[in-house]
Amino acid sequence: MRDLAAASWLDRSKIIAFDWRVLRLARDRVPGIETAHLTIQHARDAAEATARSPWFDGCDAGESDLAAVKAHGGVEWSPHFTDVTPERMDEARALGLRVGPWGLSKAADIQRMADLGVFSSTVSGAELPA
């Protein structure tokens, strides 16, 4: 954060992390900084088989990692693109979450995300920053 502030980049930065403690600490230190909550389903499945996920910073929300993102104060869910489905997009919209998938590398995958409305400026019902 110190380096971003020194370079006057805080207003153009987004902190993304699988470990949501990082996101909480970033927001504590720089209120208003953009954050995105990274998720990957197979890691969540493994965590549920043993205990609560340490990545969720205490915000496990039952069966929905999207509800956990919202409970953690998140505004953007960043799943692996293979975890994005029409049903999960509907849930993200209902929760008012933006969706920023990661792992995209093929045109067909990018097109599938576009077809699901991921890149729409109104995915969550609110305008996304330009």
Steps between C-alpha positions, in 0.01 A plus 500: 500500500783732586650463151163550331441815705852631427438456128150656525348174374255421781202640311588281199574180689300196593613250761400143413563202723399145580580573865225745594690613809717694254191675363375592849839639595524695174157658560593575861816680389354670194122539529346506156773302324356261244519133589396175336438171677667215311342155523552159349244227557726197541692675780172582676387139466825381660468750786141391569611138522726584795393827664409860426714668238770721651492698175154641569608699807212363706230570239411151387138530393370148470495371147555832326839660464318795342305554823832479684646771272204724578521424875867597491411840357600411146367659184679278246506123480800369303447131427697275270309535173395132509300576816284760325157361407169664415374414851805651669468813285138529616617468860771763447242739353261436789779578748609809307847360430717575200659193342864501390603151394862394474677230301361595160734429209289375210264696279221247558528542878497879470194477275324272752562758772368776274192292418436462876517878540824506699643796309181704498531838667188418699566141616418594858249769420759769566732665254851363497795738498632582153 
